[in-house]
């Protein structure tokens, strides 16, 4: 028996050791830091290269610095805040590697890596040797430089424009690239002179471009400023320059397909592929400690825009050998081949069509007979269906009503024809129905509408009218065919369901209020008495254990009181909604160690009880969801009131989520907030995207927002029932 057990155990161990779950390695986690969202397109190529060299599972997280942060936010406070946000956001994720893709991102990583991710390897790309010289690399940082070839770009411009007398350098206040361009132009100072347009984009810079002399070539080096909005930006300056002068740039992202002629560029795709391969080596543990931390890229190629060559009358023979000409239109045969073949096919088809004309004539006569039979069949179906069927011409006048429709509105056989059908619509609905009907006739679009229709006994009943456009054999609009269904009973059922939901929620709130009263008035008072008695014993006996018991009792009383406030805030009844929300936000902030910016404006002291409770519960649910899922510690709650409505806004700046995916999964939090808003005839909208935070907006009207119990014109169900 012992040997049999050992054999079974050995078989189980061998099976488990070969199972995928045991063989699979732990997934690796990578954080990619971009300067702005414009670089996100690089991520696909990096991941593709990484997957080609690493077989394990990799989870990729992305964060953004949003452009030149030193100009946009002026100071280290923003960087400190961003670093703290990353530290908290990824505190529960074991990161294995960081990839950065710009000078700003690498500078951020060198400043804060050891504070937020100590010793984590860093792979960088997308910056030049000159930019890298200003950054002090830390151990574990490897990368590849991409130097802008300003010298070759200037030589290319002078080669394609031998009559150039002036080179205008357009750059920002950053001195690095301007200095390199200035040094290259000095080599040609006997041939051309230099005009510098350096600074922030402005209307004055646009005027300076317009005043440049003839035979000028523009060297454009002005990158857009992330996070900064200006009346005139870098794109406007580039558009003005390319409109008036041949423009070149040593940076392909600033030039190609943006009106520039071109330049000499490194292989950007190769740099991103290298970054993916380097990341795979580090994740696999194959990165050598003696490997060079910085690798210089190699290989340059002339890239020009064919459209700009044509515009500035540049011959292709003037280009250096091996130049890559982009955006060249295909040959005429490739463009018009399908049209030529189609024309030949039409000629062949016409021969067959001529032969089939006589046959088509006979077929048409047979189709007319079938059409007459179909019309008779339609009339038979229309007379036997329980729905109210109608038809109208292209001008909207009624041309056909089935017998059930005539019986519904009365015995007059002419009632409802022409324009008279509108007389049977309820006066309060007539303008709306007429407007929708007119718009559908104008647009030849399907038409649907709910309204009250007068029955033969004089009672207005709710009906649903659905119509679809008709077209004749030539494709011309021939009017509508529609059906009308009595939906009064359905509306009564919906009203009953809404009333039931409201009563259920009201009963729930009453029960919460009762429990809160019991906890506060009974349990808390008795605990307080117990605390006092224990204090007396402590004074007389001086026993440490009794002192601890007293402290514990105090904590119980505080917890029970907090539970009471969660079930139903007493401030909501005595001080109003604004005060209750302000107090709740303060308690919530202390409980979860977060910051909530609460603002209130124009909110009446007295509001309907159901409105106050609804907005209070929506705030509770929204803040709980934000703390649980947003990964943020900063929230905002804004409550404002007008003469006719109350607006509540709860916002966070966290990771956000896919709203459609959450709604499809049936998230109870969002559904409960929407249901509460609907019960007071309000609306609730949620705006969220991954990485863009979440905003919850509730709007509740202060006018009469529910149907009265007795039938009036404000109650569609009661009115329809007569």
N, C-alpha and C positions, 0 to 999 in steps of 0.2 A: 504493500500500500504506500509506503514512504517513497519508493522509487517511482511509482505512478504519479504521485503528486509533484515530485521534482521534474518529471518529464513534462507534465502539463504546464508547470511554471516556466520551464525553458521555452516551450512553444509560445506562450503568451509574451514573454520578453522579446523573442525574435520578431513576433508580429508587431508589437508596439514600436520596437526600434526601427522597423521598416515603414511605419505609417507616415503619411505626409506630415501630420502634425508634429512628429518628433524630428523629422528630417529638415523641416523648414526652419530657416533661420529667422531670428527676430527682425522685424521690419526696421529699416533705417529711417531716420527723420532728418530732413534738410530744410533749412530756412534760407530763402532767397530774398535779398534786400535790393530793391530797385530804387532809383531816385524818384521816379514817377510812374504812373500807369502806362505811359507811352512805351515803356520797355517790355511790357508783358508779352509781346509777340516773340521775344527772344526765348521765352521759357520752353516752348515746344521743341526747338532745336536742341536746347541743352538736355531736356529729358530724353529725347530720342538718342542722342549720343551716349548718355549715361546708361540707358537700358541696353544698348548694344554691347556694353562692356561690364555690366553688373547684372547678375541673374536674380538677385534677391529683390524683395519688395521694398519700395522706397516711397515714403510719404513726403510730399513737397508742400511747404508752407511759404506764403509770399507776404512781404511787408513793404511799405513804401515810405520814403522820406519826403516825397513831393518836392522835387526840384532843388534849387539853391536855397537851402534853409537859412544860411547866414544872412541872405538879403531878405528873405520872406518873413523870417521871425526874429532876426536881429538879436542874437545872444544865445547863451548856452542853456537857458531855462527850457526852451523847447526841446533841445537835444536831451537834457536830463529827463524831461517828462516822457519823451519817446523811448528812451532806454528803460525807464521804470515800467512803462507800458509793456514793452517786449518781455521784460523780466517776469512780470506778473502773468502775462498772457501765455508764456511758454514754461511756466514753473512746473506744470504737471506733464510736460512733454520732454523726453530725453532726446535732445538734439545731438546729431553726430557730425554735422558739417554746416558751414555758412558759405553761401555764394553771393558775392557782391558784383555789381556791374557798372560802376561809375566812380569817379573820384570822390564825390560826396558820400557815396555809400561806403567806400573803403576808409575814408577819413573817419566816418562814424564808427565803423567796426574797430579801428585801431584805438579810438578813444574809450570805447565802452565795452569791448569784448570781455576783458577780464573782470568787469564789474557784473555783467549780466550772464555771460557764458564763459567762465574761466577756462582758458587753455583750449577752446574749441578750434579745430582747423578751419581755415578760411581760404577759399579759392576766389580770385578776382580776375576780371578782364575788362576791356573797354576803356582804358586810359593810357595816356602816352608816358614815355620815359620822363619827360619834363614834369608832368603832373605827379608821377610817382616819386620824383626826387623830393617833393615837398611833404611827403608822408613817411613817417617812421614805421616800418613794418615790424610786426611782432613775431615771435617764434611760432611756427605752424602756419604761416601765411605764404601761399604760393600763387603765382599768377602769370599772365601773359600780357605784354604791352602791345598797344596798337598805335604807332606813331603816325600823326598826320604828315603827309608828304607835301609840305607847302612849296618846297623848292621845285619839285617836278611839276606841280600844278601851275606855278608861275611860268615855268619854261614852256608848258603846253599852251598857255594862253598867248604868250608872245609868238609861239610858232604858228598858231592858227590865225593870229592877227598881227602880221608883221608891221603894219602901219600904226601900231599903238604908240601913243605919246604920253599917256597918263594911266597909272594904276591907282584906283580908289580902293582903299582898305576900309571895309565896314566891319566894326567889331564893337564889343561891349567894353566896359571899363576894365575888364581883366587884362593885365599887361602881358601875360605869358604868350598867347597866340599872336597878339599884335607885334611883340618884339621879334618873334620868329619871322613873321611876314615882312617886317621892316628890314631885317637882315638880308632876306632873300632879294628884296627889291633893290637894295643897295648894290647888288652885283650887276644890275643893269642900269645904274644911274646915268651912264653916258647915253642911254637910249630912251629911257622913260623917266618921268618924275612921279613922285608919290603924293597922293592926297589922302589924309586920314579923316575918316568920319567915325569917331570913337565916342561912345557914350551910350546912354539909355535911349531906346527908340522914342522919337518925338516928331511933331510936325515940322520943327526946324530941320531935322535930319532929312525928312522927305524933300523939303525945299532945297537943301544942299545937294541932294542927288539930282534934282531937276536942273541945277545950275552947273553941273559938271561939264567940262569942255568936250567937244567932239574927239573921236579917236581915243576914247577912254574904255578901259576894261576894269570890271569890278571884281575884287577878291572878297567874297562874303564869308565872314566868320562869326556872325552874331547868332548865338543859340537862344531859343525861347527861354524865358525865365519862368520856372515852375512856381506856382503859388502866387504869382504877382499879376494883377490885372492893370492894364494901362490903356489909355485911349488909342495909342499907337503902339503896336507890338512888333516883334521881329518879323513876323509874317508880312505885315504891311510894308516894312522896309524892303524885304526881299522882293515883294511884288513890284514895288516902284523901281527897284534897281533892274530887275529882269525885263521890265517893260521898255526901258530906255537904252540899256547897254548890255553887251555880252557879259555874262556873269559866270564866275568860276568859284569853286570852293574845294578845299582839301578835306572836307567832311561830307561824306556821301549822304548822311541824313538831312543835311541842310541844303542839298543841291539837287540830287536826282529826282526827276519827275516833279520839280517845283519851279520850273522856268529857267534853271541854270543850264549852261552848255555842258559842264562836266568837270572832271578833275582826275587826279591819280590817287587810287585808294588801295588800302589793304583788303584782304579777304576777310570780311566780317563774319561770314558763316564759318570759316575755319577757326576763328577765335572762340565762337560759341561751342563748336564741336570739341575744341581742346578743353574748354571749361567742363563739359560733360564727361570727357574721358578722365580728366584729373580728379573730378568728384568720384567717379567709379573706382579709380585706383585707391583713393583714400578710404572709401567705404569697404573695399576688399582687403585693406591692410597692406597694399603693395607699394605705397608711396615710400620711396627711399629717403632716409634722413639726410643723405648727402646730395640729393638732387638739388639743382639750382632753384632757388625760390622764385626767381623771375626769369621768364623766357621771352626773348624779343621775337616778334612776328617777322616773317620774311615774305617777300613777294609783293609786287605792286602791279597794278594794271590800269591803263587809261580807260575810263568809262565816260562816254558822251551820249547826249540825248539827240537822236536823229532829227527830231522836230526842230531843235534849236540850230542844228547845222544848216537846215534848209532856211530857217528864218534869217540867219546872219550870213548866208551865202558862203558857207565853208565847204570846200571840196573834200570828199572822202579821201582823196589821194594825199592831202596835207596831213592826215593823221599818222602818228607813229605806227610802225608795224606791230601787229598783235592787239590793237585797240579794240575794245568791245563797244559796239554801237547798239544802244538800247532803243526800244520803242519804234523800231523801223516797221512800217506797214508791210503787209504781205504782198506778193505779186498780184497783178490784176486777175490772172487766171484763178488764183486761190480765192480771191474775194468774190468774183462773179461766176465761178464755176457752177454753182448750184442753179444760178439764174439761167445760164446758157443751157444747161441740161433740162431745166424746167421748160424753157421755150421749145426745145426740140420735142419734149414730151407732149406739150400742148398741141403742136402741129400734128403729131400722130393721133392724139386723142380726138382732135377735131374731125379727122377722117371718119372715126368710128361714130362720132356724134351725128354727123350728117346722115350716115346710113341708118341711124336709129331714130330719126325724127318721126317717121311715119309710125313706127312702133310706139313711140312715146305718146302720139296723139290718141291711139287706141287705148293705151294704158290710162291716159287722163280721163277718158270717158268712164272707164271702169272704176277709177278712183272717185269720181263724182257720185256714182251709184253707191259705193261703199260709204261715202261721207253722208249721204242722205240717210242711209241705214243707221250710221253712228249717231246722227242727230236724233232720230226716233228713239234709239236706245237710251241716249242721255235724258231725254224728256221723261221716259218711263222710270228711269232710276231716280230722277229728281222728284217725281211725284210720289214715290214710295219711300224715300228716305225720311227719317224722323227729324232731320235738320231743316232749317229754314233756308232755302236756296234762292239766290238772286243773281242777276246778271245786269251789267250796264254797258253802254257804248263808250267810245273813246272820249266823249265829252262829259261823261259821268252820269248821264240820265239813265234811269232804270228802264230796262227793256224786257225783263222777265222776272216773275216771282212764282215760285211753286205754290201749290194749293195750301200747304201747311203755313206758309208765310202769310197768305191772304187771310186764312182763318185766325191766325194769331193776332193780327191787328184789327180785324173786323170783317163784316160781310160785304163791304163795298169792294167790288171787283176792280175798281180803278185806283184804290188807295195804295200808295207806295210807289206808283209808277212815275216816271219823269223825275221831278225834283220834290215830289210830295212826301217821299219817305222821311225826309228830315223833320217833318211836322210831328212824327211819332217819337222822336228822341226827346229826352227830358230837357227842359230849357237850360238847366245848369250845365249839361254836357254838350249842348248843341254846338257851341263855338269851338270847343276842342275837337269834336268829331269832324266838324266841317273842315277845320284846318288840316288835320291828319289826312282826310280824304282828298283834299285838294293837292297836298304835297305828293301823295302817292300817284295821283293822276298825272301830275307834272313829271315825276321821275320814272313813271312806268314801273314802280317798285311794289313788291308785295305789301299788303296792308292788313294790319290787325289792330283791334281796339276793343276796349270794354266800355260800355255805357248802359244807360237805363232806357228801355224801350217800352212804350205804352202798349199794354195788352188790350184785347177787345173789351174787357171788363173795366177799363180805366186805370188799372194798377200798373205802376212802373216796375218792370222786372229787369234785373241785371242780365245782360247778354254779352257774349263774346263773338265778335264779328271778324272772320278771317277770309281774306280774298287774295287771289293770285292773278297777275296780268295774263291776258289772252293776246295772241298774235295770229294774224291770218297767214295764208300760205306764202305771201310775199315778205313776211317778217314785220309788217306794220302793226302797231298797237291797235287792238280791237276792243279794249275795255277790260273789265274785271268779271270774274266769276267767283262768288263767295258763298259762305255758309254762316248762319247765325245759330248759336247754341245758347239756351237759357242756363245761366250759371248761378242763379240766385241761391239755390240750395247749397252749392259749393261755398259761396261766400258766407252763408250762415254757419256752415261747419267750420270754416276758417276762423270766423269771429269767435265761435265757441271755444276753439282750440287756443286762441290767443288769451281769452278770458281765463281759461283753465291754467295756462302757464303763468299768467299774472298772479292768480290766487295761490298757486304753489310757491312761487317766489315770495309772495307776501307772507304766507304761513311760515316759510323758512326764516324770514327776517323777524317775525314775531317770536319765534322760538329762540333765535339768537339773542334777542333783546331780553327775554325772560331769563335765559341762562346767565347773561351778563349781569343782570340785576341780582340773581342769587349769589353769583361768585363775589360780587363787590360788597353787597349789603350783609351777607351772612358769613361766608367763609373768611373773608378778609378781616371782618370785625372780630371774629373768634380767634383768629391767629394773632391779631394785635393784643387781645387780652392775654393770650398765652405768653406772648413775648414780654408783656409787662410783669406778669407773675414770675417768669423765669429770671427777669432782671432783679426782682426783689430777692429771689433765692441766691442769686449771684452776689448781691451786696452782702447778704448775711453769711453765706457759706464760703464765698470766694473760691469757688471751684471752677477750674478752667473748663471742665467738660460742660458745665451748665452755660458758660459764656459761648461756647461753640454751638450749643443747642439754640441759644437765642439768635446768633447770627444766621443759623440755618433757617430758623422760622422767618426771619426778616426776608431772606431770599425767596422763601415760598410765597410770602405775601406779595412780593414784587412780581414774581412770575404769574401768580393768579391774576393780579391786576393787569399785567400785560396781556394775558389771555382774554380778559374781559374787554379790553380795548380792541383786540383783534376781532372778537365776535361782534361787537357793536360799540362804536365810539360814542360815549355820552356827550362829547362835544358836538356831535352832529345834531343832537336834539336841542341842546341849550345854546350853543354859540354859532351854529350855522355851518354850512359846507366848507367855506374858506378856512375857518379856524380849525375845523376837524382835520382837513387835509394837511394844513401846516403842522399841526401836532403829530399827525401820523408820519409825515416825512421826517420830522425830528427824531421820533422814536425809531423809525426804520433805519435812519442813518447810523444811530448809535448801535443798533442791534447787529448790523451787517458791516460796520466800519466803511461806509461809502459816503460820498458827498452828493446831496440832492439840492439843486437850485430851484427853490419854490417861488413862483411869482403869482400874484393875484391882482386883478384889476376889474372894477366895475361889477362885482358879483353881489347880488342882493343878499341881505342878511337872512331873509325868509324865502325859502324855496319849497315847492311841493316835496313832500316826504319821499315819494318814489323817485323823483329826479335826484335828490341829494344822495339817497342810498345807492342809486345806479352809478353815479359818477364816483362815489367813494369806493365802491367795489371794483369798478374798472381800474381805478388808480392802484388799488391793492394788487390786483392780478397782474397789471402791466409791470409794476416795480418788481414783483416776485419773479416774473419771467425774465426781466432784464438782469437781475442779480444772478439768476441761475444760468442763463445762457449767453449773455452779451460779452462776458469777460472784460467788462469795463467797471470802473469805480466812480464814474461821474455820470449823473443823471439830471434831468430837468423836468419839472412839473409846472405847467402854466395853466391857470384857470382864469378865464375872462368872461364877462357877461355883457350883453347888449340888451336893447329893449325887447328883443324877441327870442333870444336863444342864449344858451350857455355853451362855451367851448372849453374842452379839456384836452391838453396835449401832454403826453409823456414821451420823453425822447432819451435815447442813449447813443453813445458813439462807439459801440462795440463792434463785434465781428459780423453782426447781421445774420440773415438766413434767407433761404429760398422760400418765399411766401407761398407760391403755388404748391410746392412739395409738402409744406406743413399742412396746408388746407386739405390736400388730397389724403394725407395720413390721418385726418380727423382730430387735429389738436384741440383738446378740451378747453384750454385756456382761451384761445381766440374765439371759439364757438360760444363760450359762456359770456364773454364780453359783448359779442355781437347780439346775442339773445337779450341781454339786459338793455342794450341800447334800443333795440327794436320794440321792446315792451313799453317804452316811454316815447315811442314814435320818433326816436332819434336815429342817427347814423353813426357808424364807426368804421374808420378806414385805418389800415395798417400799411405803412410804407417801409420796405426793408429790402436790402440787397446784400449778398455776401461781401463783407469788408466795408460796408457803408453805413452801419448802424441801423437803428430801428426807430420809427416814429409812429405813435398811436394817437389818433385824433378822433375824439368823440364830440358830436354836436347834438344838443338836445333842445328842441323848441320849448319856449315858455308859454306859448298859446295853448288852447285846449287841444290836448294831444291824444285823446281817446274818445271812442264813441260813447255817447250818453246811453243810459239804459232804456230810455223811451225813444220811440222812433221820431227823428227829426230829419231835416235836410242834410245835417252833418253826418248822419249815420247811413251809409249806403245800404247796409243790410236791412235796417228797419224801413228805409224808404222803398227798397225794392219789394219788400214784403207787403207794402201797402199800409 
